[in-house]
């Protein structure tokens, strides 16, 4: 019997992909300024840039698209979505947005009451950090120490360091903490889950200091599955029960629904019971996203999301989803490639700092390995390291990430195990030439979220 779960679906629609010749890949990468974000998708063979909106929808979701009510206000599709979110979270107020960063730009500035405030998180991801800084606050991380020991085989490397979290609150004063953002799973730490016991302790700490508790839950269903598999006392709980317990520990839920909503576009704001915060957010929704009952989405998008939110909580789907990622990770690990372990929920994270020690952090080793992987196999990956971390907003110095990670991000219900065999073979060739990979310098550096649009050239 295979040690990996079988896919709980069969395929009835396919999209062709092709591997362009290597000489063409060399040219395309140069034209893209050595930034995989700027490659055209038609020039990519296997696309592992992100799992955000890149998955396949089910027949039920495609059927739901046809039922979309495109009314500007009061769409019945909104009320279907609202009912689904309320049933899953138990929260009173729900607003759709076009994606996760829409939720952040609406809610986070409302929590910044005066200059000098901070947000605390187990790890802020890129857009969250950007919106915190745009709002005039600072993003401070308090991850557990084990998050940066890639070989440490512990079950919940996405946890907060509770001592560090409380020390940061005391350092700045509780009145200067705008919110605590519980990121589940912890993307920047390698897609690592957060335990319920840790979330509970963080929640109790926040309540004691009177600080707003926020769940950044783009991958909350994957996190719930890990809790069921790894946390004592939850082996007999359903994924829905675990998810509801997670939501009970927060005041606000922000979501990019392009992950565990299983849709190509969409996001959510849900507020447990704070009517004042809801009214303020509702006011900001109108100029930034759209009327509160569509929030930047078409009715058909909301219909597909209402279905997808429920599909993502199915245990058979999650078992295969997690095993698909594990399969690729174990392949790379068998080759000796240094990866974050245990393998996370949505991606395999390669430690390019130890893989290519000849490349300094400010020459972006993971970006260089991303480029080498595209040239070798037409596989597009993404850097999660010092390039993504950016510059210190106060000193303008390049910040050094704890780990220089390359993320091989697995789209949902999209590729097969044969694709992962191919990716592993391509990475094996890159790994064999790792000592010859050169770093990069900027040709153009974008001032915000620079990894998306900057361009580079290799250092000779």
Residue pairs with C-beta under 8 A, 6 or more apart in sequence:
4 323
4 324
4 326
4 327
4 417
5 316
5 319
5 320
5 322
5 323
6 320
7 320
7 324
7 413
8 314
8 316
8 317
8 319
8 320
9 58
9 317
9 413
12 59
17 45
17 46
18 45
19 45
19 377
19 378
20 28
20 43
20 45
20 378
22 375
24 43
25 43
25 374
25 375
25 378
26 375
28 39
28 40
28 43
29 36
29 39
29 371
29 374
29 375
32 38
32 39
32 455
33 443
33 444
33 454
33 455
33 456
33 457
34 367
34 371
34 440
34 455
34 456
34 457
34 458
35 367
35 451
35 453
35 454
35 455
35 456
36 49
36 370
36 371
36 374
36 380
36 381
36 382
37 49
37 382
37 451
37 452
37 453
38 453
38 455
39 374
39 380
41 47
43 378
44 374
44 378
44 379
44 380
45 377
45 378
45 379
46 377
46 378
46 379
46 380
46 415
46 419
46 422
46 423
47 54
47 379
47 380
47 411
48 347
48 379
48 380
48 381
48 382
48 407
48 408
48 409
48 410
48 411
48 423
49 380
49 381
49 382
49 409
50 382
50 409
51 258
51 259
51 346
51 347
51 409
51 410
51 411
51 412
52 99
52 218
52 256
52 258
52 259
53 99
53 258
53 263
53 264
53 265
54 258
54 264
54 411
54 412
54 414
55 262
55 264
55 411
55 412
55 413
55 414
56 411
56 412
56 413
56 414
57 262
57 263
57 264
57 304
57 308
58 262
58 307
58 308
58 311
58 413
60 307
60 311
61 262
61 263
61 304
61 307
61 308
61 311
62 304
64 300
64 303
64 304
64 306
64 307
65 300
65 303
65 304
66 300
67 77
67 300
67 303
68 77
68 298
68 299
68 300
68 301
68 302
68 303
69 75
69 76
69 77
69 299
70 298
70 299
70 300
71 299
72 291
72 294
73 291
73 293
73 294
74 293
75 293
75 294
75 299
75 302
76 299
77 299
77 300
77 302
77 303
77 306
78 96
78 293
78 294
78 299
78 302
80 302
80 303
80 306
81 94
81 96
81 302
81 303
81 305
81 306
82 94
83 306
84 305
84 306
84 309
84 310
85 91
85 94
85 268
85 270
85 309
86 92
86 94
88 240
88 243
88 244
88 247
88 309
88 310
88 313
89 243
89 244
89 247
89 253
89 270
89 272
90 244
90 247
90 248
90 272
91 247
91 253
91 270
91 271
91 272
91 273
92 271
92 272
92 273
92 278
93 270
93 271
93 272
93 273
93 275
93 278
94 268
94 269
94 270
95 106
95 268
95 269
95 270
95 281
95 282
95 285
95 292
95 295
96 266
96 267
96 268
96 269
96 293
96 294
96 295
96 296
96 297
96 302
96 305
97 103
97 106
97 266
97 267
97 268
97 269
97 285
97 289
97 295
97 296
97 297
98 265
98 266
98 267
98 289
98 295
98 296
98 297
99 256
99 257
99 258
99 265
99 266
99 267
100 127
100 216
100 218
100 254
100 255
100 256
100 257
100 258
100 267
101 127
101 131
101 256
101 267
102 267
102 288
102 289
102 295
102 296
103 254
103 255
103 256
103 267
103 268
103 269
104 127
104 128
104 131
104 254
105 131
105 134
105 288
106 269
106 281
106 284
106 285
106 288
106 289
107 214
107 252
107 254
107 269
107 277
107 281
108 119
108 128
108 131
108 132
108 135
108 137
108 178
108 179
109 131
109 134
109 135
109 136
109 284
110 277
110 280
110 281
110 284
111 117
111 119
111 178
111 179
111 212
112 135
112 136
112 137
112 178
113 178
115 136
116 172
116 176
117 136
117 137
117 138
117 176
117 177
117 178
118 137
118 138
118 139
118 140
118 168
118 172
118 176
118 177
118 178
119 132
119 137
119 138
119 139
119 140
119 177
119 178
119 179
119 180
119 181
120 140
120 141
120 142
120 165
120 168
120 169
120 177
120 179
120 180
120 181
121 128
121 139
121 140
121 141
121 142
121 180
121 181
121 182
121 183
121 216
122 141
122 142
122 143
122 144
122 158
122 159
122 160
122 181
122 182
122 183
122 186
122 189
122 194
123 141
123 143
123 147
123 158
123 183
123 186
123 187
123 188
123 189
124 132
124 139
124 141
124 181
124 183
124 188
125 183
125 187
125 188
125 216
126 388
126 449
126 451
127 449
128 139
128 181
128 183
128 216
129 139
129 390
130 448
130 449
132 138
132 139
133 139
133 393
134 448
137 178
138 393
140 168
142 160
142 161
142 164
142 165
142 168
143 158
143 159
143 160
143 161
143 186
143 189
144 156
144 157
144 158
144 159
144 160
144 161
145 161
146 152
146 154
146 157
147 157
147 158
147 159
147 186
147 189
147 190
147 192
147 402
148 189
148 402
148 403
150 190
150 338
150 339
150 340
150 341
150 351
150 354
150 403
151 341
152 341
153 341
153 342
154 342
155 193
155 195
155 226
155 230
155 231
155 342
156 192
156 193
156 194
156 195
156 198
156 226
156 230
156 231
157 186
157 189
157 190
157 192
157 193
157 340
157 342
158 183
158 184
158 185
158 186
158 189
158 192
158 193
158 194
158 223
159 186
159 194
159 195
159 198
160 182
160 194
160 198
160 201
160 202
162 198
162 201
162 202
162 205
165 180
165 202
165 205
166 205
168 177
169 177
169 205
169 209
169 211
174 209
174 210
174 211
177 209
177 211
178 212
179 211
179 212
179 213
179 214
179 252
180 202
180 205
180 206
180 211
180 212
180 213
180 214
181 214
181 215
181 216
182 194
182 199
182 202
182 213
182 214
182 215
182 216
182 249
182 250
183 194
183 216
184 193
184 194
184 199
184 215
184 216
184 217
184 219
184 220
184 223
184 246
185 191
185 192
185 193
185 194
185 219
185 222
185 223
185 226
185 344
185 345
185 346
186 192
186 193
186 194
187 218
187 219
187 346
187 384
188 384
188 405
189 340
190 340
190 344
190 347
190 349
190 403
190 405
191 219
191 222
191 325
191 340
191 343
191 344
191 345
191 346
191 347
191 349
192 340
192 342
192 344
192 345
193 222
193 223
193 226
193 227
193 230
193 344
193 345
194 223
195 227
195 230
195 231
196 227
196 231
196 234
196 242
196 245
196 246
197 231
199 246
199 249
200 249
202 213
202 249
203 213
203 249
203 250
206 212
206 213
207 213
212 251
212 252
213 249
213 250
213 251
213 252
214 250
214 251
214 252
214 253
214 254
215 246
215 247
215 249
215 250
215 252
215 253
215 254
216 254
216 255
217 223
217 246
217 253
217 254
217 255
217 260
218 255
218 256
218 257
218 258
218 259
218 260
219 259
219 260
219 345
219 346
220 243
220 246
220 255
220 260
221 239
221 243
221 260
221 312
221 313
221 318
222 260
222 318
222 321
222 322
222 345
222 346
223 246
223 345
224 239
224 242
224 243
224 246
224 313
225 239
225 315
225 318
225 319
225 321
225 322
225 345
226 322
226 345
227 234
227 242
227 246
228 234
228 235
228 237
228 239
228 242
228 315
229 235
229 322
234 242
238 315
239 313
239 314
239 315
239 318
240 313
243 313
247 253
247 272
250 272
251 271
251 272
251 273
251 274
252 269
252 270
252 271
252 272
252 274
252 277
253 268
253 269
253 270
253 271
253 272
254 267
254 268
254 269
255 261
255 267
255 268
255 270
256 267
257 263
257 266
257 267
257 268
257 305
257 308
257 309
258 264
258 265
258 266
258 267
259 346
259 412
260 309
260 312
261 268
261 305
261 308
261 309
261 312
262 308
262 309
262 311
262 312
262 412
262 413
263 301
263 304
263 305
263 308
265 297
265 301
266 297
266 301
266 302
266 304
266 305
267 295
269 281
269 285
271 277
271 278
271 281
282 292
285 291
285 292
285 295
286 292
289 295
289 296
290 296
290 297
294 302
297 305
311 317
312 318
321 345
321 410
321 412
322 345
324 410
324 417
324 420
325 343
325 344
325 345
325 346
325 347
325 348
325 410
326 343
327 417
327 420
328 348
328 408
328 410
328 420
328 423
328 424
329 339
329 341
329 343
329 348
330 343
331 420
331 421
331 424
332 339
332 348
332 350
332 424
332 427
333 339
333 341
335 424
335 427
335 428
335 431
336 431
337 350
337 355
337 427
337 431
338 350
338 351
338 354
338 355
339 348
339 349
339 350
339 351
340 348
340 349
340 351
340 403
340 405
346 409
346 410
347 407
347 408
347 409
347 410
348 407
348 408
348 410
349 384
349 403
349 405
349 406
349 407
349 408
350 366
350 369
350 405
350 406
350 407
350 408
350 427
351 403
351 404
351 405
352 359
352 365
352 366
352 368
352 369
352 385
352 404
352 405
352 406
353 361
353 365
353 366
353 385
353 403
353 404
355 365
355 369
355 431
355 434
356 365
356 368
356 369
356 434
356 435
356 437
358 435
358 437
359 365
359 368
359 437
359 438
359 439
360 439
361 385
361 386
361 398
361 400
361 401
361 404
362 386
362 398
362 400
363 439
363 440
363 441
363 459
364 383
364 385
364 386
364 387
364 404
364 439
364 440
364 456
365 385
365 404
365 437
365 439
366 383
366 384
366 385
366 387
366 404
366 405
366 406
367 383
367 385
367 387
367 440
367 451
367 456
368 437
368 438
368 439
368 440
368 458
369 381
369 406
369 430
369 434
369 437
370 380
370 381
370 382
370 383
370 406
371 440
371 458
372 430
372 433
372 437
373 379
373 380
373 381
373 406
373 426
373 427
373 430
374 380
374 381
376 426
376 429
376 430
377 422
377 423
377 425
377 426
377 427
377 429
378 426
379 408
379 423
379 426
379 427
381 406
381 407
381 408
381 409
382 406
382 407
382 409
382 451
383 404
383 405
383 406
383 407
383 451
384 401
384 405
384 406
384 407
385 401
385 403
385 404
385 405
385 406
386 398
386 399
386 400
386 401
386 404
387 450
387 451
387 454
388 401
388 451
389 399
389 400
389 401
390 398
390 399
390 449
390 450
390 451
391 397
391 398
391 399
391 450
392 398
392 399
408 423
430 437
438 458
438 459
438 460
439 458
439 459
440 456
440 457
440 458
440 459
441 456
441 457
441 459
442 454
442 455
442 456
443 454
443 455
443 456
443 457
444 454
444 455
445 454
446 452
446 453
446 454
